Amino acid sequence: MQTKIEFRKRQLEKLANATLETNASGSKLAEKLFATDMWQQAQTVGLTLAGEIEVPTELISSQAKREGKKVFYPRTLPGRQMVFLPADTKKELEMSKFGVLEPRYDAKKIQTDIDLLIVPGIAYALDSKIRLGFGGGYYDRYLKNFPGNTVSLVAPAMAYPTAQWPIDEFDVPLQNMITLTD
């Protein structure tokens, strides 16, 4: 078995070549999400601003706002910590050191009560519901004590029947995964 670093490098190349397929699957995955009880019952949603190799999230954000749900986005902090903050306009966002748009930090606006967290990743083991992220460990640290529902939208290029990478004790399984085949 490859190391996480080796697998991640190969997977990122695979995703770069599958961008059109991943983007095309976004609306179908979102529609499946919208039909779930966890979505319908959620009042607050944690969501990333997706990069080009990830499942698009604009449709999810728009739908949440139409339904009166509040949307919060991750902000990375020192010590590999992460918080969620609102960002209703583009001017409330800034580029992080990782080249990702994040909300500006404001301690008074940190949201600790999120009903549904849509967790990003680059690969997912469908049997164990373990995800592989970009390598910073931010989400696993956050998920360790997260009380709400977790779900990932898994494009075909991201789905694996079982992990093709080592699973560590600090990897936190997701509660739910949505694929095009389920």
Secondary structure, 3 states (H helix, E strand, C coil): CCCHHHHHHHHHHHHHHCHHHHHHHHHHHHHHHHCCHHHHHCCEEECCCCCCCCCCCHHHHHHHHHCCCEEEEEEEEHHHEEEEECCCCHHHEEECCCCCEEECCCHHHCCCCCCEEECCCCEEECCCCEEECCCCCHHHHHHCCCCCEEEEECCHHHEECCCCCCCCCCCCCCCEEECCCC
